[in-house]
Amino acid sequence: QYLEFDYSEDFFKEMIPNDDLDLQVLWLEVLEKKGKYFTSKDLADIFYEKCPYAPGEYAMFKQNYEKGIYPPYSGSFGARIFENGMGSPIRSEIWACIAPNNPLLAAKYAKADSCLDHRVGSDSENGEIFFAAMEALAFSKHIPSDGFGEFALEMIREAQKFIPEDCKLNKLIND
């Protein structure tokens, strides 16, 4: 429905939480400190320490972390309602930017990320891997002058190779 809000400069004085961006900035901090050989546990430590909000699967992750259940298992215990959420696919861009034109590395990093709050092999994990690979591939491609359609289709087809053939996402793309 339409929501009516009065514009106010006050709204922009303080940044509000935005998990689409906040966690990627935290992942960048891990990369700056640990380099390219970081682990899922490194991501989990900073997520737990520096992310003050915890909706949905983030709350599940934090509860598991407090119980000593760390990645790759932390995303497999708790409320199954969140296992296929978009919490990890929204974090894919950082991996593509870290590994431009290297979809294999972007997919590896996405997998290390996703298991914090999503079950290994879940639709969420496949989504983050797919998006990271596709975004990394996009760095190496030139958009042809005759249009975006074929370019996009090529990225999709190449990225599909990084997720299981029989997963829901691949079936959806093929349909």
Accessible surface in RSA format (square Angstrom, percent):
REM  Atomic radii and reference values for relative SASA: ProtOr
REM  Chains: A
REM  Algorithm: Lee & Richards
REM  Probe-radius: 1.40
REM  Slices: 20
REM RES _ NUM      All-atoms   Total-Side   Main-Chain    Non-polar    All polar
REM                ABS   REL    ABS   REL    ABS   REL    ABS   REL    ABS   REL
RES GLN A   1   203.22 113.6 121.05  88.5  82.17 195.6  60.21 128.2 143.01 108.5
RES TYR A   2   183.97  85.9 153.86  87.5  30.12  78.4 122.67  92.2  61.30  75.6
RES LEU A   3   107.78  60.0  89.99  64.4  17.78  44.7  91.70  64.4  16.07  43.3
RES GLU A   4   142.17  81.6 111.93  84.7  30.24  72.0  36.02  69.7 106.15  86.7
RES PHE A   5   163.68  81.9 133.94  83.0  29.74  77.4 136.99  83.1  26.69  76.4
RES ASP A   6   133.42  93.5 108.63 108.1  24.79  58.6  36.29  85.4  97.13  96.9
RES TYR A   7   159.22  74.3 124.46  70.8  34.75  90.4 113.81  85.5  45.41  56.0
RES SER A   8    47.83  40.4  39.88  53.2   7.95  18.3  34.47  73.4  13.36  18.7
RES GLU A   9   111.65  64.1 105.99  80.2   5.66  13.5  52.87 102.3  58.78  48.0
RES ASP A  10    94.34  66.1  82.39  82.0  11.95  28.3  28.54  67.2  65.80  65.6
RES PHE A  11   119.80  59.9 104.85  64.9  14.95  38.9 114.45  69.4   5.35  15.3
RES PHE A  12   131.29  65.7 101.56  62.9  29.73  77.4 105.93  64.2  25.36  72.6
RES LYS A  13   161.21  78.6 121.93  74.8  39.28  93.5  85.40  76.9  75.80  80.7
RES GLU A  14   139.32  80.0 132.10  99.9   7.22  17.2  50.84  98.3  88.48  72.2
RES MET A  15   138.68  71.8 110.81  73.3  27.87  66.3  87.20  74.1  51.48  68.2
RES ILE A  16    98.05  55.8  94.48  70.4   3.58   8.6  96.28  69.3   1.77   4.8
RES PRO A  17    89.02  64.9  66.60  60.7  22.42  81.5  71.88  59.3  17.14 106.5
RES ASN A  18    59.05  40.7  53.32  51.5   5.73  13.8  13.83  33.3  45.22  43.7
RES ASP A  19    39.79  27.9  38.18  38.0   1.61   3.8   2.25   5.3  37.54  37.4
RES ASP A  20    69.50  48.7  68.54  68.2   0.96   2.3  17.76  41.8  51.74  51.6
RES LEU A  21    85.72  47.7  85.26  61.0   0.46   1.2  85.72  60.2   0.00   0.0
RES ASP A  22    39.98  28.0  35.67  35.5   4.30  10.2  16.94  39.9  23.04  23.0
RES LEU A  23     0.00   0.0   0.00   0.0   0.00   0.0   0.00   0.0   0.00   0.0
RES GLN A  24    20.00  11.2  19.65  14.4   0.35   0.8   6.60  14.0  13.40  10.2
RES VAL A  25    81.03  53.3  79.00  71.5   2.03   4.9  80.10  69.6   0.93   2.5
RES LEU A  26    18.87  10.5  18.86  13.5   0.01   0.0  18.87  13.3   0.00   0.0
RES TRP A  27     0.00   0.0   0.00   0.0   0.00   0.0   0.00   0.0   0.00   0.0
RES LEU A  28    71.95  40.1  71.95  51.5   0.00   0.0  71.95  50.5   0.00   0.0
RES GLU A  29    37.28  21.4  36.08  27.3   1.20   2.8  17.17  33.2  20.10  16.4
RES VAL A  30     6.57   4.3   5.78   5.2   0.80   1.9   6.57   5.7   0.00   0.0
RES LEU A  31    20.19  11.2  13.15   9.4   7.04  17.7  13.48   9.5   6.72  18.1
RES GLU A  32   132.09  75.8  93.98  71.1  38.11  90.7  42.83  82.8  89.26  72.9
RES LYS A  33   145.28  70.9 107.33  65.9  37.95  90.4  82.01  73.8  63.28  67.4
RES LYS A  34   119.81  58.5  94.15  57.8  25.67  61.1  51.41  46.3  68.40  72.9
RES GLY A  35    30.64  37.8   0.00   N/A  30.64  37.8  29.33  80.5   1.31   2.9
RES LYS A  36   124.85  60.9 114.95  70.5   9.90  23.6  61.24  55.1  63.61  67.8
RES TYR A  37   173.01  80.8 151.43  86.2  21.58  56.2 122.96  92.4  50.05  61.7
RES PHE A  38    17.39   8.7   0.81   0.5  16.58  43.1   0.98   0.6  16.41  47.0
RES THR A  39    72.08  51.3  67.32  68.3   4.75  11.3  69.11  92.8   2.97   4.5
RES SER A  40    19.90  16.8  16.27  21.7   3.63   8.4   8.18  17.4  11.72  16.4
RES LYS A  41    73.21  35.7  71.96  44.2   1.24   3.0  49.32  44.4  23.89  25.4
RES ASP A  42    23.36  16.4  18.99  18.9   4.37  10.3   3.08   7.3  20.28  20.2
RES LEU A  43     0.24   0.1   0.24   0.2   0.00   0.0   0.24   0.2   0.00   0.0
RES ALA A  44     0.00   0.0   0.00   0.0   0.00   0.0   0.00   0.0   0.00   0.0
RES ASP A  45    49.45  34.6  46.80  46.6   2.64   6.2  24.23  57.0  25.21  25.1
RES ILE A  46    12.60   7.2  11.65   8.7   0.95   2.3  12.52   9.0   0.08   0.2
RES PHE A  47     0.00   0.0   0.00   0.0   0.00   0.0   0.00   0.0   0.00   0.0
RES TYR A  48    74.07  34.6  64.34  36.6   9.74  25.3  41.71  31.3  32.36  39.9
RES GLU A  49   128.01  73.5  94.21  71.3  33.79  80.5  40.24  77.8  87.76  71.7
RES LYS A  50    88.73  43.3  64.94  39.8  23.78  56.6  47.73  43.0  41.00  43.7
RES CYS A  51     3.33   2.5   0.70   0.8   2.62   6.2   2.03   5.1   1.30   1.4
RES PRO A  52   118.83  86.6  79.54  72.5  39.29 142.8  90.81  75.0  28.02 174.2
RES TYR A  53    44.91  21.0  37.70  21.5   7.21  18.8  44.91  33.8   0.00   0.0
RES ALA A  54    40.09  36.9  19.20  29.6  20.89  47.5  20.49  28.9  19.60  51.9
RES PRO A  55    79.48  57.9  66.86  60.9  12.62  45.9  77.94  64.4   1.54   9.6
RES GLY A  56    24.64  30.4   0.00   N/A  24.64  30.4  10.95  30.0  13.69  30.7
RES GLU A  57    19.21  11.0  19.21  14.5   0.00   0.0   1.72   3.3  17.48  14.3
RES TYR A  58     4.41   2.1   4.41   2.5   0.00   0.0   4.40   3.3   0.01   0.0
RES ALA A  59    30.14  27.7  28.60  44.1   1.54   3.5  29.86  42.0   0.28   0.7
RES MET A  60    11.94   6.2   9.26   6.1   2.68   6.4   8.23   7.0   3.70   4.9
RES PHE A  61     0.00   0.0   0.00   0.0   0.00   0.0   0.00   0.0   0.00   0.0
RES LYS A  62    28.19  13.8  28.19  17.3   0.00   0.0  17.75  16.0  10.43  11.1
RES GLN A  63   102.57  57.4 100.92  73.8   1.64   3.9  25.34  53.9  77.23  58.6
RES ASN A  64     5.40   3.7   5.40   5.2   0.00   0.0   0.00   0.0   5.40   5.2
RES TYR A  65    33.91  15.8  30.86  17.6   3.06   8.0  13.68  10.3  20.23  24.9
RES GLU A  66   118.39  68.0  80.32  60.8  38.07  90.6  30.57  59.1  87.82  71.7
RES LYS A  67   149.94  73.1 113.92  69.9  36.02  85.8  76.91  69.2  73.03  77.8
RES GLY A  68    40.18  49.5   0.00   N/A  40.18  49.5  18.08  49.6  22.10  49.5
RES ILE A  69    46.09  26.2  42.49  31.7   3.59   8.7  46.09  33.2   0.00   0.0
RES TYR A  70    82.32  38.4  78.17  44.5   4.15  10.8  45.30  34.0  37.02  45.6
RES PRO A  71    16.00  11.7   0.00   0.0  16.00  58.2   0.00   0.0  16.00  99.4
RES PRO A  72    60.25  43.9  59.32  54.1   0.93   3.4  59.32  49.0   0.93   5.8
RES TYR A  73   139.86  65.3 139.85  79.6   0.01   0.0  94.81  71.2  45.05  55.5
RES SER A  74     0.00   0.0   0.00   0.0   0.00   0.0   0.00   0.0   0.00   0.0
RES GLY A  75     2.42   3.0   0.00   N/A   2.42   3.0   0.00   0.0   2.42   5.4
RES SER A  76    35.02  29.6  23.58  31.5  11.44  26.4  17.63  37.5  17.39  24.4
RES PHE A  77   105.63  52.8 103.31  64.0   2.32   6.0 105.63  64.0   0.00   0.0
RES GLY A  78    50.58  62.4   0.00   N/A  50.58  62.4  28.80  79.0  21.78  48.8
RES ALA A  79    49.88  45.9  32.59  50.3  17.29  39.3  44.35  62.5   5.53  14.7
RES ARG A  80   139.43  58.5 126.07  64.3  13.36  31.8  66.76  91.2  72.66  44.0
RES ILE A  81   146.31  83.3 112.24  83.6  34.07  82.1 123.01  88.6  23.30  63.2
RES PHE A  82    66.40  33.2  65.66  40.7   0.73   1.9  66.40  40.3   0.00   0.0
RES GLU A  83    20.48  11.8  20.48  15.5   0.00   0.0   4.58   8.9  15.90  13.0
RES ASN A  84    67.94  46.9  46.66  45.1  21.28  51.2  20.76  50.0  47.18  45.6
RES GLY A  85    23.12  28.5   0.00   N/A  23.12  28.5  22.30  61.2   0.82   1.8
RES MET A  86   112.39  58.2 105.64  69.9   6.75  16.1  81.31  69.1  31.08  41.2
RES GLY A  87     7.53   9.3   0.00   N/A   7.53   9.3   5.35  14.7   2.18   4.9
RES SER A  88     0.00   0.0   0.00   0.0   0.00   0.0   0.00   0.0   0.00   0.0
RES PRO A  89     5.28   3.8   2.01   1.8   3.26  11.9   2.14   1.8   3.14  19.5
RES ILE A  90    39.91  22.7  32.78  24.4   7.13  17.2  38.15  27.5   1.75   4.8
RES ARG A  91     0.00   0.0   0.00   0.0   0.00   0.0   0.00   0.0   0.00   0.0
RES SER A  92     1.03   0.9   1.03   1.4   0.00   0.0   0.00   0.0   1.03   1.4
RES GLU A  93    82.28  47.2  81.31  61.5   0.97   2.3  46.05  89.1  36.23  29.6
RES ILE A  94    20.57  11.7  17.85  13.3   2.73   6.6  20.57  14.8   0.01   0.0
RES TRP A  95     0.00   0.0   0.00   0.0   0.00   0.0   0.00   0.0   0.00   0.0
RES ALA A  96     1.64   1.5   1.64   2.5   0.00   0.0   1.64   2.3   0.00   0.0
RES CYS A  97    78.12  59.1  59.41  66.3  18.71  44.0  19.74  50.0  58.39  63.0
RES ILE A  98    60.43  34.4  38.06  28.4  22.37  53.9  40.70  29.3  19.73  53.5
RES ALA A  99     3.57   3.3   0.00   0.0   3.57   8.1   3.57   5.0   0.00   0.0
RES PRO A 100    64.98  47.4  52.29  47.7  12.69  46.1  52.29  43.2  12.69  78.8
RES ASN A 101    90.95  62.7  75.10  72.6  15.85  38.2  13.28  32.0  77.67  75.1
RES ASN A 102    63.16  43.6  60.85  58.8   2.32   5.6  13.85  33.3  49.32  47.7
RES PRO A 103    22.02  16.1  22.02  20.1   0.00   0.0  22.02  18.2   0.00   0.0
RES LEU A 104   128.13  71.4 127.83  91.4   0.30   0.8 127.83  89.8   0.30   0.8
RES LEU A 105    49.62  27.6  47.17  33.7   2.45   6.1  49.33  34.6   0.28   0.8
RES ALA A 106     0.00   0.0   0.00   0.0   0.00   0.0   0.00   0.0   0.00   0.0
RES ALA A 107     8.95   8.2   7.84  12.1   1.11   2.5   8.19  11.5   0.76   2.0
RES LYS A 108   127.01  62.0 117.78  72.3   9.23  22.0  81.95  73.8  45.06  48.0
RES TYR A 109     6.36   3.0   6.36   3.6   0.00   0.0   4.16   3.1   2.21   2.7
RES ALA A 110     0.00   0.0   0.00   0.0   0.00   0.0   0.00   0.0   0.00   0.0
RES LYS A 111    92.28  45.0  91.71  56.3   0.57   1.4  75.52  68.0  16.76  17.9
RES ALA A 112    23.75  21.8  17.89  27.6   5.86  13.3  23.29  32.8   0.46   1.2
RES ASP A 113     0.00   0.0   0.00   0.0   0.00   0.0   0.00   0.0   0.00   0.0
RES SER A 114     0.00   0.0   0.00   0.0   0.00   0.0   0.00   0.0   0.00   0.0
RES CYS A 115     5.30   4.0   5.09   5.7   0.21   0.5   1.50   3.8   3.81   4.1
RES LEU A 116     0.00   0.0   0.00   0.0   0.00   0.0   0.00   0.0   0.00   0.0
RES ASP A 117     0.00   0.0   0.00   0.0   0.00   0.0   0.00   0.0   0.00   0.0
RES HIS A 118     0.00   0.0   0.00   0.0   0.00   0.0   0.00   0.0   0.00   0.0
RES ARG A 119    70.95  29.8  70.95  36.2   0.00   0.0  22.77  31.1  48.17  29.2
RES VAL A 120    64.91  42.7  55.92  50.6   8.98  21.6  56.02  48.7   8.88  24.1
RES GLY A 121    42.30  52.2   0.00   N/A  42.30  52.2  23.87  65.5  18.43  41.3
RES SER A 122     0.69   0.6   0.00   0.0   0.69   1.6   0.69   1.5   0.00   0.0
RES ASP A 123    43.11  30.2  36.70  36.5   6.40  15.1  18.20  42.8  24.91  24.8
RES SER A 124     2.16   1.8   0.00   0.0   2.16   5.0   2.16   4.6   0.00   0.0
RES GLU A 125     5.56   3.2   5.56   4.2   0.00   0.0   0.62   1.2   4.94   4.0
RES ASN A 126     4.81   3.3   4.81   4.7   0.00   0.0   0.13   0.3   4.69   4.5
RES GLY A 127     6.23   7.7   0.00   N/A   6.23   7.7   6.23  17.1   0.00   0.0
RES GLU A 128     0.00   0.0   0.00   0.0   0.00   0.0   0.00   0.0   0.00   0.0
RES ILE A 129    12.89   7.3  12.89   9.6   0.00   0.0  12.89   9.3   0.00   0.0
RES PHE A 130     8.23   4.1   8.23   5.1   0.00   0.0   8.23   5.0   0.00   0.0
RES PHE A 131    62.77  31.4  62.77  38.9   0.00   0.0  62.77  38.1   0.00   0.0
RES ALA A 132     0.00   0.0   0.00   0.0   0.00   0.0   0.00   0.0   0.00   0.0
RES ALA A 133     0.00   0.0   0.00   0.0   0.00   0.0   0.00   0.0   0.00   0.0
RES MET A 134    41.40  21.4  41.38  27.4   0.02   0.1  36.41  31.0   4.99   6.6
RES GLU A 135    46.36  26.6  41.65  31.5   4.71  11.2  30.16  58.3  16.20  13.2
RES ALA A 136     0.00   0.0   0.00   0.0   0.00   0.0   0.00   0.0   0.00   0.0
RES LEU A 137    12.61   7.0  12.61   9.0   0.00   0.0  12.61   8.9   0.00   0.0
RES ALA A 138    41.85  38.5  31.26  48.2  10.59  24.1  31.62  44.5  10.22  27.1
RES PHE A 139   114.37  57.2  78.20  48.4  36.17  94.1  84.42  51.2  29.94  85.7
RES SER A 140    48.90  41.3  11.58  15.5  37.32  86.0  20.07  42.7  28.83  40.4
RES LYS A 141    69.79  34.0  51.01  31.3  18.78  44.7  16.73  15.1  53.06  56.5
RES HIS A 142   160.46  87.7 139.32  96.8  21.14  54.1 100.37 103.4  60.09  69.9
RES ILE A 143    88.09  50.1  78.75  58.7   9.34  22.5  78.75  56.7   9.34  25.3
RES PRO A 144    46.45  33.9  38.40  35.0   8.05  29.3  42.91  35.4   3.54  22.0
RES SER A 145   125.45 106.0  80.81 107.8  44.64 102.8  57.99 123.5  67.46  94.5
RES ASP A 146   127.95  89.6  86.52  86.1  41.42  98.0  50.51 118.9  77.44  77.2
RES GLY A 147    32.14  39.6   0.00   N/A  32.14  39.6  31.26  85.8   0.88   2.0
RES PHE A 148   121.74  60.9 115.15  71.3   6.59  17.1 115.15  69.8   6.59  18.9
RES GLY A 149    52.31  64.5   0.00   N/A  52.31  64.5  40.75 111.8  11.56  25.9
RES GLU A 150   127.01  72.9 121.56  92.0   5.46  13.0  55.38 107.1  71.64  58.5
RES PHE A 151    18.57   9.3  15.59   9.7   2.98   7.8  18.34  11.1   0.23   0.7
RES ALA A 152    24.03  22.1  22.10  34.1   1.93   4.4  24.03  33.8   0.00   0.0
RES LEU A 153    78.45  43.7  77.28  55.3   1.18   3.0  77.98  54.8   0.47   1.3
RES GLU A 154    79.01  45.4  72.30  54.7   6.71  16.0  29.88  57.8  49.13  40.1
RES MET A 155     5.32   2.8   5.32   3.5   0.00   0.0   5.32   4.5   0.00   0.0
RES ILE A 156    49.51  28.2  49.51  36.9   0.00   0.0  49.51  35.7   0.00   0.0
RES ARG A 157   105.79  44.4 102.22  52.1   3.57   8.5  50.41  68.9  55.38  33.6
RES GLU A 158    39.72  22.8  39.38  29.8   0.34   0.8  18.75  36.3  20.98  17.1
RES ALA A 159     0.00   0.0   0.00   0.0   0.00   0.0   0.00   0.0   0.00   0.0
RES GLN A 160    18.17  10.2  15.88  11.6   2.29   5.5   9.14  19.4   9.03   6.9
RES LYS A 161   165.77  80.9 128.42  78.8  37.35  88.9  91.86  82.7  73.91  78.7
RES PHE A 162    59.78  29.9  37.04  22.9  22.74  59.2  43.36  26.3  16.42  47.0
RES ILE A 163    10.83   6.2   0.00   0.0  10.83  26.1   2.83   2.0   8.01  21.7
RES PRO A 164    67.44  49.2  54.80  50.0  12.64  46.0  66.82  55.2   0.62   3.9
RES GLU A 165   153.44  88.1 140.50 106.3  12.94  30.8  52.06 100.7 101.38  82.8
RES ASP A 166   107.84  75.5  94.63  94.2  13.22  31.3  36.32  85.5  71.53  71.3
RES CYS A 167    15.36  11.6   6.40   7.1   8.96  21.1  15.31  38.8   0.05   0.1
RES LYS A 168   139.90  68.2 133.80  82.1   6.09  14.5  91.33  82.2  48.56  51.7
RES LEU A 169    33.93  18.9  29.75  21.3   4.18  10.5  33.06  23.2   0.87   2.3
RES ASN A 170     6.32   4.4   6.32   6.1   0.00   0.0   0.81   1.9   5.51   5.3
RES LYS A 171   116.77  57.0 114.11  70.0   2.65   6.3  66.76  60.1  50.00  53.3
RES LEU A 172   126.91  70.7 116.72  83.5  10.19  25.6 119.90  84.2   7.02  18.9
RES ILE A 173    40.90  23.3  19.30  14.4  21.60  52.1  25.99  18.7  14.92  40.5
RES ASN A 174    91.69  63.2  62.71  60.6  28.99  69.8  24.75  59.6  66.94  64.7
RES ASP A 175   156.23 109.4  94.27  93.8  61.96 146.5  40.93  96.3 115.30 115.0
END  Absolute sums over single chains surface
CHAIN  1 A    10355.0       8420.8       1934.2       6330.9       4024.1
END  Absolute sums over all chains
TOTAL         10355.0       8420.8       1934.2       6330.9       4024.1
